[in-house]
């Protein structure tokens, strides 16, 4: 039985990845960062908690001692590093903490691997935010697109991406980057624009709210579903050699189109409820993201199943039931 260790197991991607790996017959362990509200630590994995409760370890990606202890106990075959401060806007408010969790965090993990399990395979959650506003002539971003991030989050991710490539070559370790474009689900935090829009629109439909406050409606993103993307993570580590892969849908939509679709599905006129608030604008805006995942399709045979619309429909149904 293969053993997998997931940092950030209680996040959106961590929870879906845990489900996926359990179905594959893995023994799944996870690192959980302690929270003063105990329920918050395992909220997204409560439905599978009985299967993994003995394999959860308190730790922190910024605390190398806890990583050493955990890796010694687990002795994983595969490690999926999903832990980080993952909100781009918050990275402007907390740039040091963001950089510590992303850049120093992966460095801690790599050094721990070199000591404890140098033969393990590691997946690093890289991000389309690394590209910034650089776009190839055909309108897409891909593995060869120059990186020029426009946020502290993106800058930290570029460091993590490069240190993975450096250690891969310097120490002959199996270390791979997944350059994932935006991916959402009902488990996404409601401070992210997709789930924020869906939740607030459903609240308006049910008479629980009057308005939705947003920032830039013209930014475009390549939005997919987390379930599709955790499969890509796994496929990346099953490949015969370590490499870097873009994972995306290849289709972009603006925040305005997101709002129009969600409110339309609920028979609401979004123009009556959506208000623009300048506080939601970033100090430097990332305008357009659209990924070319040809490499992942051709080499890994990875194909996304969800569309922009089916992803949002699932999220709408979730909040209709929950609220």
C-alpha positions as CSV (number, residue, x, y, z in Angstrom):
1,X,0.0,0.0,0.0
2,X,1.4,3.4,-1.0
3,X,1.7,6.1,1.6
4,X,0.8,9.7,0.9
5,X,1.4,12.7,3.1
6,X,-0.6,15.9,2.4
7,X,0.3,19.3,3.9
8,X,-2.8,21.4,4.0
9,X,-5.0,18.3,4.1
10,X,-7.9,20.3,5.6
11,X,-8.1,22.8,2.7
12,X,-10.2,22.6,-0.4
13,X,-7.7,20.7,-2.5
14,X,-6.4,18.7,0.4
15,X,-9.9,17.3,1.2
16,X,-10.6,16.3,-2.4
17,X,-7.2,14.8,-2.8
18,X,-7.7,12.8,0.3
19,X,-10.9,11.3,-1.1
20,X,-9.2,10.6,-4.4
21,X,-6.2,8.8,-2.9
22,X,-8.3,6.8,-0.4
23,X,-10.3,5.5,-3.4
24,X,-7.0,4.6,-5.0
25,X,-6.1,2.5,-2.0
26,X,-3.5,4.8,-0.4
27,X,-2.8,5.2,3.3
28,X,-3.3,8.9,3.6
29,X,-1.7,11.0,6.3
30,X,-2.0,14.8,6.7
31,X,-0.4,17.7,8.6
32,X,-3.0,19.9,10.3
33,X,-2.1,23.3,11.6
34,X,-3.5,23.9,15.1
35,X,-6.4,26.3,15.3
36,X,-8.0,27.7,18.5
37,X,-11.3,26.6,17.1
38,X,-11.0,22.8,16.9
39,X,-13.8,22.3,14.4
40,X,-12.0,24.5,11.9
41,X,-9.1,22.2,11.7
42,X,-11.0,19.3,10.2
43,X,-14.2,20.9,8.8
44,X,-13.6,19.9,5.2
45,X,-12.6,16.3,6.1
46,X,-15.2,15.4,8.7
47,X,-17.0,13.0,6.3
48,X,-13.8,10.9,6.0
49,X,-12.4,11.6,9.4
50,X,-12.9,8.1,10.7
51,X,-10.6,6.8,7.9
52,X,-7.7,9.2,8.6
53,X,-8.1,10.3,12.2
54,X,-5.1,8.2,13.3
55,X,-3.0,9.6,10.5
56,X,-3.4,13.3,11.3
57,X,-0.4,15.2,12.7
58,X,-0.3,18.7,14.2
59,X,2.4,20.7,12.6
60,X,3.3,23.7,10.5
61,X,5.1,24.1,7.2
62,X,7.1,26.8,8.8
63,X,8.2,24.6,11.7
64,X,10.9,22.2,10.5
65,X,10.9,20.2,13.7
66,X,7.3,19.2,13.3
67,X,8.0,18.2,9.7
68,X,11.0,16.1,10.8
69,X,8.8,14.3,13.4
70,X,5.9,13.7,10.9
71,X,8.1,12.5,8.0
72,X,9.9,10.1,10.3
73,X,6.6,8.6,11.5
74,X,4.9,8.4,8.1
75,X,7.8,7.6,5.8
76,X,5.7,8.6,2.8
77,X,6.1,7.5,-0.8
78,X,4.4,10.6,-2.1
79,X,4.2,14.1,-0.6
80,X,1.7,16.7,-1.8
81,X,2.6,20.2,-0.5
82,X,-0.7,22.2,-0.5
83,X,-0.1,24.2,2.6
84,X,0.2,28.0,2.3
85,X,-1.5,31.3,2.9
86,X,-3.3,31.0,-0.4
87,X,-5.3,34.3,-0.8
88,X,-3.7,36.7,-3.2
89,X,-5.4,39.9,-1.8
90,X,-4.5,38.9,1.7
91,X,-0.8,38.6,0.6
92,X,-0.7,42.4,0.2
93,X,-1.8,42.7,3.8
94,X,0.4,39.9,5.1
95,X,3.4,39.7,2.7
96,X,5.9,38.4,5.3
97,X,3.6,35.6,6.5
98,X,2.6,34.7,3.0
99,X,6.3,34.4,1.9
100,X,7.1,32.4,5.0
101,X,4.4,29.8,4.4
102,X,5.1,29.5,0.7
103,X,8.8,30.1,0.1
104,X,10.4,29.1,3.5
105,X,7.7,26.5,3.9
106,X,8.8,24.5,0.8
107,X,12.4,25.0,1.7
108,X,11.8,23.5,5.1
109,X,10.0,20.5,3.5
110,X,12.7,19.9,0.9
111,X,15.5,19.9,3.6
112,X,13.4,17.6,5.7
113,X,13.0,15.2,2.7
114,X,16.7,15.2,2.1
115,X,17.3,14.0,5.7
116,X,14.4,11.6,6.1
117,X,13.0,10.4,2.7
118,X,15.0,11.6,-0.3
119,X,13.5,8.9,-2.5
120,X,9.9,10.1,-1.9
121,X,8.1,12.0,-4.7
122,X,6.9,15.5,-4.1
123,X,4.2,17.6,-5.7
124,X,4.5,21.3,-5.3
125,X,1.3,23.4,-5.7
126,X,2.6,26.2,-8.0
127,X,0.2,28.8,-9.4
128,X,-0.8,30.7,-12.5
129,X,-0.3,33.8,-10.4
130,X,3.4,33.4,-11.2
131,X,2.9,34.6,-14.8
132,X,1.5,38.0,-13.7
133,X,0.3,39.9,-16.8
134,X,2.6,38.1,-19.2
135,X,0.7,36.3,-22.0
136,X,2.0,34.5,-25.1
137,X,1.1,35.9,-28.5
138,X,-1.8,33.4,-28.9
139,X,-3.4,34.7,-25.6
140,X,-2.4,31.7,-23.4
141,X,0.0,31.1,-20.6
142,X,2.0,27.8,-20.6
143,X,5.1,26.2,-19.1
144,X,7.4,28.4,-21.2
145,X,5.7,31.7,-20.6
146,X,8.0,34.2,-18.7
147,X,7.0,34.8,-15.1
148,X,6.5,38.3,-13.8
149,X,4.2,38.1,-10.7
150,X,2.2,41.1,-9.5
151,X,1.5,40.1,-5.9
152,X,3.5,39.0,-2.9
153,X,1.8,35.6,-3.2
154,X,2.9,35.3,-6.8
155,X,6.5,36.3,-6.0
156,X,6.7,33.7,-3.2
157,X,5.3,31.0,-5.6
158,X,8.0,31.8,-8.1
159,X,10.6,31.2,-5.5
160,X,9.0,27.9,-4.5
161,X,8.7,26.9,-8.2
162,X,12.4,27.6,-8.8
163,X,13.7,26.0,-5.6
164,X,11.9,22.8,-6.7
165,X,13.6,22.8,-10.0
166,X,17.0,23.6,-8.3
167,X,16.7,20.7,-5.8
168,X,15.5,18.4,-8.5
169,X,18.6,19.0,-10.5
170,X,21.1,19.4,-7.7
171,X,20.1,16.4,-5.6
172,X,18.4,14.1,-8.2
173,X,15.1,14.2,-6.3
174,X,11.7,13.5,-7.8
175,X,10.1,17.0,-7.4
176,X,7.4,18.3,-9.7
177,X,5.5,21.5,-10.0
178,X,1.8,21.7,-10.9
179,X,1.1,25.1,-12.3
180,X,-2.6,25.1,-11.5
181,X,-4.9,27.8,-12.7
182,X,-7.9,28.9,-10.6
183,X,-9.9,26.0,-9.3
184,X,-13.1,26.2,-7.2
185,X,-15.8,24.1,-5.5
186,X,-18.4,24.4,-2.8
187,X,-15.5,23.8,-0.4
188,X,-13.7,27.0,-1.5
189,X,-13.3,29.7,1.1
190,X,-16.1,32.3,0.8
191,X,-13.4,35.1,0.7
192,X,-12.6,33.8,-2.8
193,X,-14.6,35.6,-5.5
194,X,-16.4,32.5,-7.0
195,X,-17.8,31.2,-3.7
196,X,-18.4,34.7,-2.4
197,X,-20.5,35.5,-5.5
198,X,-22.5,32.3,-5.3
199,X,-23.1,32.4,-1.5
200,X,-24.2,36.0,-1.5
201,X,-26.4,35.6,-4.6
202,X,-28.2,32.7,-2.9
203,X,-28.6,34.8,0.2
204,X,-30.1,37.6,-1.9
205,X,-32.5,35.1,-3.5
206,X,-33.6,33.9,-0.1
207,X,-34.1,37.4,1.3
208,X,-31.1,37.1,3.6
209,X,-29.1,39.9,2.0
210,X,-29.6,42.9,-0.3
211,X,-26.3,43.6,-2.0
212,X,-23.0,42.0,-3.1
213,X,-19.9,44.1,-2.9
214,X,-17.1,43.4,-5.4
215,X,-14.0,45.0,-6.9
216,X,-12.8,44.7,-10.5
217,X,-15.4,43.0,-12.7
218,X,-13.3,43.0,-15.8
219,X,-10.5,40.7,-14.6
220,X,-10.6,37.3,-16.4
221,X,-9.7,33.9,-15.0
222,X,-9.4,30.4,-16.2
223,X,-11.7,28.6,-13.6
224,X,-11.9,24.9,-13.2
225,X,-13.1,22.5,-10.5
226,X,-10.8,21.2,-7.7
227,X,-11.9,17.6,-8.2
228,X,-10.4,17.7,-11.7
229,X,-7.2,19.3,-10.5
230,X,-6.4,16.9,-7.7
231,X,-6.5,14.1,-10.3
232,X,-3.8,16.1,-12.2
233,X,-1.7,16.3,-9.0
234,X,-1.7,12.5,-8.7
235,X,-1.0,12.0,-12.4
236,X,2.0,14.3,-12.2
237,X,3.6,12.1,-9.5
238,X,2.8,8.9,-11.5
239,X,4.8,10.1,-14.5
240,X,8.1,8.3,-15.0
241,X,10.1,11.5,-14.5
242,X,9.8,14.7,-12.5
243,X,8.6,17.7,-14.5
244,X,6.4,20.8,-14.5
245,X,2.9,20.9,-15.9
246,X,0.2,23.6,-16.5
247,X,-3.3,22.5,-15.5
248,X,-6.2,24.6,-16.8
249,X,-9.4,24.5,-18.8
250,X,-8.1,26.8,-21.6
251,X,-11.3,28.9,-21.3
252,X,-11.4,32.2,-19.4
253,X,-14.3,34.2,-18.1
254,X,-14.5,37.7,-16.5
255,X,-15.8,38.3,-13.0
256,X,-18.7,40.1,-14.7
257,X,-19.6,36.9,-16.6
258,X,-19.3,35.0,-13.4
259,X,-21.8,37.3,-11.7
260,X,-24.1,37.3,-14.8
261,X,-24.3,33.5,-14.9
262,X,-24.9,33.0,-11.1
263,X,-27.5,35.7,-10.8
264,X,-29.1,34.5,-14.0
265,X,-29.4,30.9,-12.7
266,X,-31.3,32.4,-9.7
267,X,-33.5,34.6,-11.8
268,X,-32.0,37.7,-10.3
269,X,-31.0,41.0,-12.0
270,X,-27.4,41.4,-10.8
271,X,-27.3,45.1,-11.7
272,X,-29.8,45.8,-8.9
273,X,-27.6,44.1,-6.3
274,X,-24.0,44.3,-7.2
275,X,-22.1,47.3,-5.9
276,X,-18.5,48.2,-6.6
277,X,-16.3,48.8,-3.6
278,X,-12.8,50.1,-4.3
279,X,-11.4,48.4,-1.2
280,X,-11.6,45.1,-3.1
281,X,-9.2,46.3,-5.8
282,X,-5.7,45.0,-5.5
283,X,-2.7,47.4,-5.4
284,X,-1.6,45.8,-8.6
285,X,-4.1,44.0,-10.7
286,X,-3.6,40.7,-12.5
287,X,-5.8,41.2,-15.6
288,X,-6.1,38.0,-17.6
289,X,-5.3,34.4,-17.0
290,X,-5.9,31.6,-19.6
291,X,-3.8,28.4,-19.5
292,X,-2.7,26.0,-22.3
293,X,-2.6,22.5,-20.7
294,X,-1.6,20.7,-23.9
295,X,1.5,19.2,-22.2
296,X,-0.6,17.7,-19.4
297,X,-3.1,16.4,-21.9
298,X,-0.5,14.8,-24.2
299,X,1.9,13.4,-21.6
300,X,-0.4,12.6,-18.6
301,X,-3.6,12.1,-20.5
302,X,-5.3,14.5,-18.1
303,X,-8.6,16.0,-19.2
304,X,-10.9,18.2,-17.1
305,X,-14.5,17.0,-16.8
306,X,-16.2,20.1,-15.3
307,X,-17.1,23.2,-17.3
308,X,-17.4,26.7,-15.9
309,X,-21.1,26.3,-15.9
310,X,-21.3,22.8,-14.3
311,X,-18.9,23.9,-11.6
312,X,-21.0,27.0,-10.7
313,X,-24.2,24.9,-10.8
314,X,-22.8,22.6,-8.2
315,X,-21.8,25.5,-6.0
316,X,-25.3,27.1,-6.4
317,X,-27.0,23.8,-5.4
318,X,-24.7,23.5,-2.4
319,X,-25.6,27.0,-1.0
320,X,-29.3,26.6,-1.7
321,X,-29.3,23.5,0.5
322,X,-27.0,25.0,3.2
323,X,-28.5,28.4,3.7
